Amino acid sequence: MKTKTVSNYEVVDGARIIRLTGIINAQNSSSVQESVIEAAGEWEESITVLDLAAVDYVSSAALRVFMELWKCAQSAGSEIVLAAPSSGVREVLELTGFQNVFRIVASPAEI
């Protein structure tokens, strides 16, 4: 059974908000990356927000996906912002230094 990890996306005030759900690990990281790239379109907006509010767990494979997405966005002149990570996900992001690469905000509304 395939788990849907990108629940939906919308453009709000010039930022594309992509909502992710569930867990992101080695088993689904490739499909998550493909789904986010598809939802991002051509990185047309200057900011792409990955809304992590409904993400329960991220493995090192998820971190690799975030970095690959960051590279894609950067090459297109766009910024990726990580929004609303749970305390567990935020801890992983901070322990790995992702706050030095990504802007991490409490809510997509903060963009």
Sequence and secondary structure as in RCSB ss.txt:
>XXXX:A:sequence
MKTKTVSNYEVVDGARIIRLTGIINAQNSSSVQESVIEAAGEWEESITVLDLAAVDYVSSAALRVFMELWKCAQS
AGSEIVLAAPSSGVREVLELTGFQNVFRIVASPAEI
>XXXX:A:secstr
     EEEEEEETTEEEEEEEEEE TTTHHHHHHHHHHHHTTT SSEEEEEEEEEEEE HHHHHHHHHHHHHHHH
TT EEEEE   HHHHHHHHHTTGGGTSEEES GGG 
